[in-house]
């Protein structure tokens, strides 16, 4: 079977609304390498969109899943609970950067995590309103897409978003929005749209993922914490993409001197198995009535086994330190690209740890985005053996999410392919 044959079958059988970044179909993968159905090898700089911080098919994770397969695959935790769910919740409570007694719930997807975080905040406060940020991405389900701060492609032609969400401009370095502007907009919302006493939560990504890998300034996080404290609002950190070592710390909120009340996790939590979670202050997390939270597949035992193995791998292979080493390697190369006169114009690197991105621009030293060249670069990348993703509100950001288990040789190989694509 060839890639083109599978693409034709996919186009006939699968809905158009599910996008596809490449015309490549995977056959097998190991660590940070993938082989397609035609046998061609690729360096993986996408990591399943930040899901594979521990790489493809890590032997410890595969072993844990196989062991669980021999015991049972599903009971539904709400019917017949199991110890691995409890043990994983205990470990997440220990790791989360929030002081005091914590509790967790396990779910299946990032969107489930953000929606349940809001449900919990509403139960705890008796309020309904939510404030989010432009450029933020919180999922594709009904309320998650309402919180997402980008119309195309997440809201266009999909009907009116659910009410109860107000968006604040996100302060991006080099833009015309400052932290003071963003915080002032929150006060405008309190005056013009909804009283602060009716706002349940403010949700924010410590580093915007789909929005272009822009890190929230420390002053913004302090300002949001102050607003939440003054008005009894729950602060939710969406760490679905930033969590589990990607930013050089286990959680991106560890880069700040303030804490969230609730943290949403998913993606690299379970090494590719569908698992997400919400971790938060126990008094807030226990506000929902029994039966108000959960899901048939939520906290699946195979996924729990994988997640426990992921946490073991982080400790045993020191992947937090490795994230910072990879990040330094990526930033050094990208900053060199930005100085070159033989490559397309690019910005310097940004993003903490190994959550690294850069912009492709119309002119060297300018700010005008070049989305068309960005599309050409990602196409050239997979044609030359590199899986590479773009993102950003202007579709001109190249993001790198290579597994934290990748060797220096693989990282350098991927960077060499990227450089050749920027030259072409």
N, C-alpha and C positions, 0 to 999 in steps of 0.2 A: 504493500500500500504506500502511495506517495503522498507528500504534503498537498499537492494540488488536488488529488482525488479526494482526500479527506476534507479539504476546504470546500469542494463542491457539495459533498454530503452534508457538511455542517450548514452551508447556506440554505440547503433544501429543508433541513430538519430542525434547525435551531433558530429562535427568534432573532430578528435584526437588532433588537434593543440590547442584547448582550454583546458588548464590543469585543474586539480581538486585536491585540497590539501587534501581533505578527502572524504571518501565514504558516507558521511552523507548528508541528504537532509532536509532542514529547513522546519518546519511547522509554527512556530510562534516565536516571540522574544519580549523581553521587557527589556529595559535598557541594562544591560550587561549579560543577560541570553538568551539562545536559546533552543528551544525544537525541536527535529527532528520529522519525520513523524511517528516514532514508539513510541513517547512520552518521549524519554530520554532527560534529561536536561543537558545543557553544560554551563560552564562559558566561556564567550567570551573574549579572549585575542588578538583577531585579529581585531575586529571592522571593518570588511569589507575592510581590508587593509587601515586603518587610515581614513575611511570615516565617522565613527560614533563617533566622539568626544562627541556629545550630546546624545549618546546611541540610542538603537533601540526604535522607536515609542515614542519619547518624546511627551507628550500630547500637549504642545504648538505648536510643529511643525505639528503634525497630525491635530490639529484644524485649523491651517493656511491653510493647503492643502485642507481640506474639504471646508472651506469657499471659496477658489478660485474655487473649482470644481463647486460650485453653480453659479459662474459668467461666466467663460469661461475657456477652457483648452488650446486653441491655436488660435492665429491669424497670427503668424509670425511677429516679431517686425519690420521687414523691410516693411511690408504691412500695418498693423494696430498696431502702438506702444501702450504701456500701461505704467501706472505710476509706477508700482512695479519695472520694469526694471530700470527706471531712479532713483528711490529711492534707490535701491540696489547699483547702480553705485555711487551715492552720498556718501553712507555709506562706501563703499570700498575705495573711494578716501580719505575720512576722516581718515580711519584706517591705510592705507598703510604707511610704514615707509620711505617715500620719501618726501623731502621738495619741496615746490612750487606747482603751479597749476597742478592737475592730472586729467586724464580721464581714463575711463574703457570701455572694451567691454566684454560682457557676451557670453559664448559659452556652449558646452555640456560636453566635456571630457578634461582630462589633456593633452592628446596629441594634441588636438585642441588648447589648450592654448599655449603650447610651439611652435607649428608650426606658429601660428598667431603672437606670439611675435617676431619670426624671420622675418616673412613677414613685420611686422611694422618696425623693425630695418633696414631691407634692403631698405624699402621705404624712411626712414629718412636719411640714409647715402648714398644711391646710390651705395652700395657695395653688395657683395654676400657671402663672406666667413664667416664661423662660427667656433669658437674654443670651444670644450667641453672637458670633463674629462673622463678618464678611470674609470670604475665602476659606472658612472652616468647612471641614467635611466630617459628618457624624453618621453616615450610613444612607441607605436607599429605601428603608421602610418608611411608612407614612410620616411618623413624627420625626424620625431621624432626618429625613430629607427636608422637612420643614425647618429643622435647625441648621442644616447645611447652607452655607452662605454663597451658593453659586447656582445660577439658574440652568445654564447649559453645561452638561447634558442632564443634570439630575432632576430638573423640575419641568423642563420645556415639554408642553403638550401632555403633561401627566395630571392635569387637573389642578385646582387651587390647593395650595398647601394648607395643612391644618392650622387653625388659628392659635394664638397664644404665644407666638415667638416674635421677638424683636431683635434686629441685627445692628451691631455696632461696628463701625469701620475698624479694621485691624491695623495697628501701627506697624508699617514695614519700613525698614531703613531705606532712605533715599526717596521715599514717597512723600506726598503732601499731608500725610496723617501722622500726627505725633501721639505719644502716650496721653498727653494732656487733652488732645482732641478726642481720643477714644473715651477717656473717663468722663469728659464733659458730655459726650453723646449719651452715656448712661444716665446722667442727670436730666438730659433733655427728654429721654424716654419716660423717666419718672414723672416729668411735668406734663408731657403731651399725650402719652399713650396708656400708661398703666402706673398706678401708685406703687411705690416700693413695697408697701405692705401686702401687695398681691402677687409679688414675684417669688416663685419657689426656688429658682436656681439660675445661676450663671454658669454656662458651659464653655470651656476654652481648651484648645490644644496647646500644650506647652511649646510644641513646634508644629506649625501647620504642615500637614502632609500633602494632600492634593493641592493645597493653596500655594505650594512652592518652597517648602522647607524653610519658612521664616520662623525664627524663634521668638516667642513672646518676651519682650523686655522685662527685666526684673521689676522696673517701676510699674509696669502694667499689672503684674501679679500682685505686687504690694497694694496697689490701688483697688484691685478687685477684692482682695482679702478684706481691706478696710470697709469697702461698700457692703460686702456681705455681712461683716460683723456688726456694722451700724444698723442694718435693716433686717437681720434675721434670715438672710438668704443663704442657701446651700451653694458652695463653690464646688463645681464638678470639673475635674481634670480628665479630658479625653486622651488617654495614653494608649489607645488601640494600636497606633503605629509606632509611637515613641518608646513603648515599654520594652522591658527585657533586654537591656544592654545596648540598644541601638544608639543612644545618645552619649555613651561613655559612662553612664551610671545605670543601675538597674531600672530606675524610673526617672524620666526627665524632670519631674518635680523636685528631685534632689539637687537640681542646679539652682534652686531658689531658697530664700530664707523665710518663706511662708509656706503653709501647707493647704492643700485642698481638704474638703470634707469627705469627698467621694472620688475614687479613681476608677476609670473604666479601662479594662485590659482585654486583649484578644491577640490576633495575629501570631506573633512568635511565642506565645504562651505554650503551645503544644506541638511545636515542630512540624506543622502541616495538618494536624488533626483539627477539626472544627470545634473550637472551645473559646469561650470568652468569660469575663467575670466582672463583677462590680464589688469593690472593696471600700469600706467606709467606716465612719464612726458608728459604734454599736448602737447608740441611742437613736441615730438617724436610720440606720439600716433595719432596725426592728420595728419601724413605724407601720409598715404594711401588715395587713391582717393575714393570718395563715390561709394559703390558697390564692392570695393575690399576686404572688410571684411564682415563677417556675416555667416549666416547659417539658414536653414529653421527652425530648432528646437532650435537654439541658444538663450539662455535666456528665456526658456519656462516659462510661467506665473506661473505654479504650482511650479516649481523649485525656481523661484524668491520669491514666498510667503514663501516657506520653508526656504530659506536663510535668509530672513528678520527675521523670527522667531528664527533661529539659533543665529543670532547676539543678539537678545533680551535675549535669554537664557544665553548666555555668560555673559552679563551684570548682569542679575538678580540673577544668581546662582554662580557668581564669579568663573568661570571655569578656569581662568588663574591661580589663587591661588591654585585651586584644582589640576591642572596639576602638579604643583611643589610638592604638598603634596603626590600625588600618586607616582611621580618619586622618592621621598625620600624613600618611603615604598618599592618600587621595588628595588632600588639600595642597600638598607640595606640587603634585603633578598638575592639578587644575590651575593653580596660581601661575605656574609656568606657561600653561596654554594661553592664559589671559595676556601674557607679555609678548607672545609670538606674533610676528607679522605675516607668517605663512599659514596661519589657521584662521578660521572664521572668527569674527569678534565675539569674545565671551567675557563674562564677569569673573571676578575672583570667586573662590569657593566660599560657601557659607553652610552653617549647620553644625551642631555639636556632635562630638564623637564620630561615629561612622554613619551618621545621618547627613550625608553631604550632597550638595547640589550646586549648580551654577546656571547662569542664564546665557542664552545665545542672543546676540544683539545685532541691530542693523549696522551700527558703526562702532568702531573701536573707541572706547572712552565714553560712549553715549549710554542712553537708557532705553532707547526704543526697542521693543521686543521684536524678534524675528521668528515667528511661529513656523513659517514655511521651511526655513533652513533647519529648524529643530526637527521637523518631520523627516526631512531628508537624512539628517544625521542618524536618527533612530532606525530608519530603513537601511542605510548603509551598514549600521552596526550589526543587525542580524544577518545581513547578506555576507558579512565578513566574520561571523562567528561570535558575536557578542549580543547578549540579551540586555537591552537598555530601555528604560522608560522615561517618558517626559511627564511634566505636570505643570502646575502654576495657573494663576488666573488668566494669564496671557498666552498660555500654552507654549512658552519658550524656555522652560526650565528642564534641564537634564538632571535627574536624580539618580543617585547610586545607592543601592541597597544590597551590596554583596554580602553573602553570609559571613558571620564573624569567625567562622572556622576556616575560611579560605586562607591558603598559603600566600606568602609574599609573592611567589612566582606567579600564581594565578592572578592576583591583584595587578601585578605589573603587566601581565599579558593582556588583561582587559583594558588597562590604561593605554597600552600601545595601540590596540585596535581602535579605541576611542580617538586617540590623537590622529590616526590615519584617516578616520572618518571626518574629523574636523578640518583636516587638510583638503580632503576631496570636495 
